[in-house]
Amino acid sequence: MYLEKEHPASERRACQVAGQHRSTQRYQPKDRDDESVLIQDIHRLVGRHPRFGCRRITRLLQDEGWRVNYKRVHRIWKQEGFKVPRKARKKRYIGLAANACDKRKAVGVNDVWTLDFIHDRLVDGRQFKCLAILDEFTRENLALPLGRSITGDDVLTELSRLISLRGLPNFIRSDNGPEFVSIHVRNWLDHLGVGTLFIEPGAPWQNGYVESFNSRFRDEFLNVELFHTIKEARMLAQKWRMAYNQTRPHSALNYMTPARFAASRGAADFASLRSAPSTPPRQEDEIGYRAA
């Protein structure tokens, strides 16, 4: 009896402290008679129109005769956990099995260049990437730029530098990486008359020459060196590249070095090389490998 008399006063004091009206403590929500039917209709419409949001579902309910406003539908929408899924973008891959290295083989110097990325980390855990560019016929490592980030524009810059030194290749083989399939890169190569050999997605064996090089590069260099800075990694990578081309015997070349093999074929094959073009169009005034 004492507690019953004390309860109103305790409630009054608590509401005064909290700054709330006493009616808020006594309110009991009442379920509407049509609530369950409305929830079923919302489920039905969401199942029929999974890309429709709460406002469109409200309008459809009203068209079906429901006298319901957006706030009520939105409350049920949240209560039932409805959510419009994000738009799924179709991945439009390019590439054919006919572009594989065993189907379209290089027949001479500068016939096919192949490109790929390989990743590693510095001592402090920061990631960097290398762009490997090879001549498939001579097995030469034409370039091995390294940086924190290498974009499609950076790929164009490196290709332009190599083309100015060696002339135009007939084809460039690569996977479907965004740096290789970008419109900017493809338009530039098409303008130069350089063909593209894109391998099928998820089929790295179709670009076997550069994959073999990546394996040697990781086994003989990345796995045996510690890199404290990007500058150090870049310097050591270029030193290894020179040794790979000049002094490392290659089993596929009858244990000749790539440089020696290229020199033995240079007189015949380089005579037909196309002239080098001007530098590629750039979207920025200056493009470099991100070393930050």
Contacts in CASP RR format, 6 or more apart in sequence:
PFRMAT RR
TARGET T0000
AUTHOR 0000-0000-0000
METHOD contacts of the structure
MODEL  1
MYLEKEHPASERRACQVAGQHRSTQRYQPKDRDDESVLIQDIHRLVGRHP
RFGCRRITRLLQDEGWRVNYKRVHRIWKQEGFKVPRKARKKRYIGLAANA
CDKRKAVGVNDVWTLDFIHDRLVDGRQFKCLAILDEFTRENLALPLGRSI
TGDDVLTELSRLISLRGLPNFIRSDNGPEFVSIHVRNWLDHLGVGTLFIE
PGAPWQNGYVESFNSRFRDEFLNVELFHTIKEARMLAQKWRMAYNQTRPH
SALNYMTPARFAASRGAADFASLRSAPSTPPRQEDEIGYRAA
11 22 0 8 1.000
11 25 0 8 1.000
12 22 0 8 1.000
14 25 0 8 1.000
15 21 0 8 1.000
15 22 0 8 1.000
15 24 0 8 1.000
15 25 0 8 1.000
32 38 0 8 1.000
38 61 0 8 1.000
38 66 0 8 1.000
38 68 0 8 1.000
38 72 0 8 1.000
38 76 0 8 1.000
39 76 0 8 1.000
39 80 0 8 1.000
41 61 0 8 1.000
41 64 0 8 1.000
41 66 0 8 1.000
42 57 0 8 1.000
42 61 0 8 1.000
42 73 0 8 1.000
42 76 0 8 1.000
42 77 0 8 1.000
42 80 0 8 1.000
42 82 0 8 1.000
43 80 0 8 1.000
45 52 0 8 1.000
45 57 0 8 1.000
45 60 0 8 1.000
45 61 0 8 1.000
46 52 0 8 1.000
46 57 0 8 1.000
46 82 0 8 1.000
49 56 0 8 1.000
49 57 0 8 1.000
49 60 0 8 1.000
50 84 0 8 1.000
50 85 0 8 1.000
51 84 0 8 1.000
51 85 0 8 1.000
52 60 0 8 1.000
52 84 0 8 1.000
53 84 0 8 1.000
54 70 0 8 1.000
54 73 0 8 1.000
54 74 0 8 1.000
54 77 0 8 1.000
54 82 0 8 1.000
55 70 0 8 1.000
57 73 0 8 1.000
57 77 0 8 1.000
58 68 0 8 1.000
58 69 0 8 1.000
58 70 0 8 1.000
58 73 0 8 1.000
58 74 0 8 1.000
61 68 0 8 1.000
61 73 0 8 1.000
62 68 0 8 1.000
93 176 0 8 1.000
93 200 0 8 1.000
93 201 0 8 1.000
94 176 0 8 1.000
94 181 0 8 1.000
94 198 0 8 1.000
95 176 0 8 1.000
95 198 0 8 1.000
95 199 0 8 1.000
95 200 0 8 1.000
95 201 0 8 1.000
96 198 0 8 1.000
96 199 0 8 1.000
96 200 0 8 1.000
97 103 0 8 1.000
97 200 0 8 1.000
97 203 0 8 1.000
97 206 0 8 1.000
98 104 0 8 1.000
99 173 0 8 1.000
99 197 0 8 1.000
99 198 0 8 1.000
99 199 0 8 1.000
99 200 0 8 1.000
99 206 0 8 1.000
100 199 0 8 1.000
100 200 0 8 1.000
100 203 0 8 1.000
100 205 0 8 1.000
100 206 0 8 1.000
100 207 0 8 1.000
101 112 0 8 1.000
101 114 0 8 1.000
101 136 0 8 1.000
101 173 0 8 1.000
101 206 0 8 1.000
101 207 0 8 1.000
101 208 0 8 1.000
101 209 0 8 1.000
102 206 0 8 1.000
104 112 0 8 1.000
104 171 0 8 1.000
104 173 0 8 1.000
104 197 0 8 1.000
105 112 0 8 1.000
105 136 0 8 1.000
106 112 0 8 1.000
106 135 0 8 1.000
106 136 0 8 1.000
106 137 0 8 1.000
107 137 0 8 1.000
108 137 0 8 1.000
108 265 0 8 1.000
108 269 0 8 1.000
109 135 0 8 1.000
109 137 0 8 1.000
109 138 0 8 1.000
109 262 0 8 1.000
109 265 0 8 1.000
109 266 0 8 1.000
109 269 0 8 1.000
109 270 0 8 1.000
109 273 0 8 1.000
110 135 0 8 1.000
110 137 0 8 1.000
110 166 0 8 1.000
110 167 0 8 1.000
110 168 0 8 1.000
110 169 0 8 1.000
110 170 0 8 1.000
110 269 0 8 1.000
110 270 0 8 1.000
110 273 0 8 1.000
111 136 0 8 1.000
111 137 0 8 1.000
111 169 0 8 1.000
111 170 0 8 1.000
111 171 0 8 1.000
112 135 0 8 1.000
112 136 0 8 1.000
112 137 0 8 1.000
112 169 0 8 1.000
112 170 0 8 1.000
112 171 0 8 1.000
112 172 0 8 1.000
112 173 0 8 1.000
112 197 0 8 1.000
113 133 0 8 1.000
113 134 0 8 1.000
113 135 0 8 1.000
113 136 0 8 1.000
113 142 0 8 1.000
113 162 0 8 1.000
113 169 0 8 1.000
113 171 0 8 1.000
113 172 0 8 1.000
113 173 0 8 1.000
114 133 0 8 1.000
114 134 0 8 1.000
114 136 0 8 1.000
114 172 0 8 1.000
114 173 0 8 1.000
114 174 0 8 1.000
114 207 0 8 1.000
114 209 0 8 1.000
114 210 0 8 1.000
115 131 0 8 1.000
115 132 0 8 1.000
115 133 0 8 1.000
115 134 0 8 1.000
115 155 0 8 1.000
115 172 0 8 1.000
115 173 0 8 1.000
115 174 0 8 1.000
115 180 0 8 1.000
115 210 0 8 1.000
116 131 0 8 1.000
116 132 0 8 1.000
116 174 0 8 1.000
116 175 0 8 1.000
116 207 0 8 1.000
116 210 0 8 1.000
116 211 0 8 1.000
116 214 0 8 1.000
117 129 0 8 1.000
117 130 0 8 1.000
117 131 0 8 1.000
117 132 0 8 1.000
117 150 0 8 1.000
117 179 0 8 1.000
118 129 0 8 1.000
118 130 0 8 1.000
118 132 0 8 1.000
118 214 0 8 1.000
118 217 0 8 1.000
118 218 0 8 1.000
118 222 0 8 1.000
119 127 0 8 1.000
119 128 0 8 1.000
119 129 0 8 1.000
119 130 0 8 1.000
120 127 0 8 1.000
120 128 0 8 1.000
120 129 0 8 1.000
120 130 0 8 1.000
120 218 0 8 1.000
120 222 0 8 1.000
120 227 0 8 1.000
120 233 0 8 1.000
121 127 0 8 1.000
121 128 0 8 1.000
122 128 0 8 1.000
122 227 0 8 1.000
122 228 0 8 1.000
122 229 0 8 1.000
122 230 0 8 1.000
122 233 0 8 1.000
123 226 0 8 1.000
123 227 0 8 1.000
123 228 0 8 1.000
124 228 0 8 1.000
126 148 0 8 1.000
127 148 0 8 1.000
128 146 0 8 1.000
128 147 0 8 1.000
128 148 0 8 1.000
128 227 0 8 1.000
128 230 0 8 1.000
128 233 0 8 1.000
129 146 0 8 1.000
129 147 0 8 1.000
129 148 0 8 1.000
129 149 0 8 1.000
129 150 0 8 1.000
130 144 0 8 1.000
130 145 0 8 1.000
130 146 0 8 1.000
130 147 0 8 1.000
130 217 0 8 1.000
130 237 0 8 1.000
131 143 0 8 1.000
131 144 0 8 1.000
131 145 0 8 1.000
131 146 0 8 1.000
131 150 0 8 1.000
131 154 0 8 1.000
131 155 0 8 1.000
131 158 0 8 1.000
132 141 0 8 1.000
132 143 0 8 1.000
132 144 0 8 1.000
132 210 0 8 1.000
132 213 0 8 1.000
132 214 0 8 1.000
132 217 0 8 1.000
133 141 0 8 1.000
133 142 0 8 1.000
133 143 0 8 1.000
133 144 0 8 1.000
133 158 0 8 1.000
133 159 0 8 1.000
133 162 0 8 1.000
134 140 0 8 1.000
134 141 0 8 1.000
134 142 0 8 1.000
134 209 0 8 1.000
134 210 0 8 1.000
134 213 0 8 1.000
135 142 0 8 1.000
135 169 0 8 1.000
135 262 0 8 1.000
136 173 0 8 1.000
136 209 0 8 1.000
137 265 0 8 1.000
137 269 0 8 1.000
138 253 0 8 1.000
138 258 0 8 1.000
138 261 0 8 1.000
138 262 0 8 1.000
138 265 0 8 1.000
139 209 0 8 1.000
139 213 0 8 1.000
139 250 0 8 1.000
139 252 0 8 1.000
139 253 0 8 1.000
139 258 0 8 1.000
139 261 0 8 1.000
140 245 0 8 1.000
140 258 0 8 1.000
140 259 0 8 1.000
140 262 0 8 1.000
141 213 0 8 1.000
141 241 0 8 1.000
141 244 0 8 1.000
141 245 0 8 1.000
141 258 0 8 1.000
142 162 0 8 1.000
142 166 0 8 1.000
143 158 0 8 1.000
143 161 0 8 1.000
143 162 0 8 1.000
144 237 0 8 1.000
144 238 0 8 1.000
144 240 0 8 1.000
144 241 0 8 1.000
145 154 0 8 1.000
145 158 0 8 1.000
145 234 0 8 1.000
145 289 0 8 1.000
146 230 0 8 1.000
146 233 0 8 1.000
146 234 0 8 1.000
146 237 0 8 1.000
146 289 0 8 1.000
147 230 0 8 1.000
147 233 0 8 1.000
147 234 0 8 1.000
147 289 0 8 1.000
147 290 0 8 1.000
147 291 0 8 1.000
148 230 0 8 1.000
148 289 0 8 1.000
148 290 0 8 1.000
148 291 0 8 1.000
148 292 0 8 1.000
149 289 0 8 1.000
149 290 0 8 1.000
150 179 0 8 1.000
150 289 0 8 1.000
150 290 0 8 1.000
151 179 0 8 1.000
151 287 0 8 1.000
151 290 0 8 1.000
152 178 0 8 1.000
152 179 0 8 1.000
152 180 0 8 1.000
152 182 0 8 1.000
152 184 0 8 1.000
152 185 0 8 1.000
153 184 0 8 1.000
153 282 0 8 1.000
153 283 0 8 1.000
153 284 0 8 1.000
153 287 0 8 1.000
154 179 0 8 1.000
154 287 0 8 1.000
154 288 0 8 1.000
154 289 0 8 1.000
155 179 0 8 1.000
155 180 0 8 1.000
155 185 0 8 1.000
156 184 0 8 1.000
156 185 0 8 1.000
156 188 0 8 1.000
156 280 0 8 1.000
156 282 0 8 1.000
156 287 0 8 1.000
157 279 0 8 1.000
157 280 0 8 1.000
157 282 0 8 1.000
157 287 0 8 1.000
157 288 0 8 1.000
159 172 0 8 1.000
159 280 0 8 1.000
160 277 0 8 1.000
160 279 0 8 1.000
160 280 0 8 1.000
163 169 0 8 1.000
163 192 0 8 1.000
163 276 0 8 1.000
163 277 0 8 1.000
164 276 0 8 1.000
164 279 0 8 1.000
165 276 0 8 1.000
166 273 0 8 1.000
166 276 0 8 1.000
167 273 0 8 1.000
167 274 0 8 1.000
167 275 0 8 1.000
167 276 0 8 1.000
168 192 0 8 1.000
168 193 0 8 1.000
168 194 0 8 1.000
168 273 0 8 1.000
168 274 0 8 1.000
168 275 0 8 1.000
168 276 0 8 1.000
168 277 0 8 1.000
169 194 0 8 1.000
170 194 0 8 1.000
170 195 0 8 1.000
171 194 0 8 1.000
171 195 0 8 1.000
171 196 0 8 1.000
171 197 0 8 1.000
172 189 0 8 1.000
172 194 0 8 1.000
172 195 0 8 1.000
172 196 0 8 1.000
172 197 0 8 1.000
173 196 0 8 1.000
173 197 0 8 1.000
173 198 0 8 1.000
173 199 0 8 1.000
173 207 0 8 1.000
173 210 0 8 1.000
174 180 0 8 1.000
174 196 0 8 1.000
174 197 0 8 1.000
174 198 0 8 1.000
174 199 0 8 1.000
174 207 0 8 1.000
175 198 0 8 1.000
175 199 0 8 1.000
175 201 0 8 1.000
175 202 0 8 1.000
175 204 0 8 1.000
175 207 0 8 1.000
176 198 0 8 1.000
176 199 0 8 1.000
176 201 0 8 1.000
179 185 0 8 1.000
180 198 0 8 1.000
181 198 0 8 1.000
184 281 0 8 1.000
184 283 0 8 1.000
186 196 0 8 1.000
188 280 0 8 1.000
188 281 0 8 1.000
189 195 0 8 1.000
189 196 0 8 1.000
192 277 0 8 1.000
199 206 0 8 1.000
199 207 0 8 1.000
200 206 0 8 1.000
204 211 0 8 1.000
205 211 0 8 1.000
216 244 0 8 1.000
217 240 0 8 1.000
220 240 0 8 1.000
221 236 0 8 1.000
221 237 0 8 1.000
221 240 0 8 1.000
225 233 0 8 1.000
225 236 0 8 1.000
227 233 0 8 1.000
227 236 0 8 1.000
230 291 0 8 1.000
231 291 0 8 1.000
234 291 0 8 1.000
244 258 0 8 1.000
245 257 0 8 1.000
245 258 0 8 1.000
245 259 0 8 1.000
246 257 0 8 1.000
246 259 0 8 1.000
247 257 0 8 1.000
248 257 0 8 1.000
248 258 0 8 1.000
249 255 0 8 1.000
249 256 0 8 1.000
249 257 0 8 1.000
250 256 0 8 1.000
250 257 0 8 1.000
250 258 0 8 1.000
250 261 0 8 1.000
253 261 0 8 1.000
256 264 0 8 1.000
END
